[in-house]
């Protein structure tokens, strides 16, 4: 018989950390690293990318929750 894996990856300070949260955080970090490397090639300011990420990530989370 096959069992389902746990949704909870681990607990930290009494709070459950879920796998989907880890995957989303990893995707954001990887995307930001790729964007920072590409910024040099396209002549973009890396600080502007960080500023954009600070607005885009929370806005995306709120938008997804509203949807």
N, C-alpha and C positions, 0 to 999 in steps of 0.2 A: 504494500500500500504506500502511495506517495503522499508526503506531507508538504504543506505549504511553508515556505521560509518565513521567518519572522519579519514583520515590517519595521521593527525597531532594530537599529544597528547596535546601539549601546545607550547607556544612560550616563549623563554628565550632570553632577550636582543635583540629582533627583529629577532631572528632565530627560525625557526620552528623545533621542536623536534618530530620525527616520532615514531610511536609505534614499528616498526620493530627495530629501533635503541635501544629503551629501552629494548626490549626482547633480543637482541643480547648482550647488556651490562650486563643484568641480568644473562644470560647463562654463560658468561665469568667469572663473579664474583662467581657464584655458583660452577662452575667447578674448579676454583682456590681454593675455600674454601674446597671442597671435596678432592682435591689433597693435600692440606696442612695437612688435618687430616690424610690422608693415608700415608703421608711421614713418620710420626713417626712409623707406623706399619712396613713399608718396609725398614726403616733405611736410607731414602733419606734426603739430606740436604734441608731444606725449602728455603734457599736463592737461591739455584740452581733452584728450581721450579719457583721462582719469576723471575730470570734471563731468564729462558726459556720462560715464559709467555710474557716478554717484547719483545722477538724476535718473538715468534710464533703468537701472536695476530695480530700485523701489517702485518706480512708476509701472514697470512691467509686472511686478508682483501684485500691486494694487489693481491694475487693469485685469489681470488674470482672475483675481478673486471676485471682482465685480462681474466679470463675464459669467 
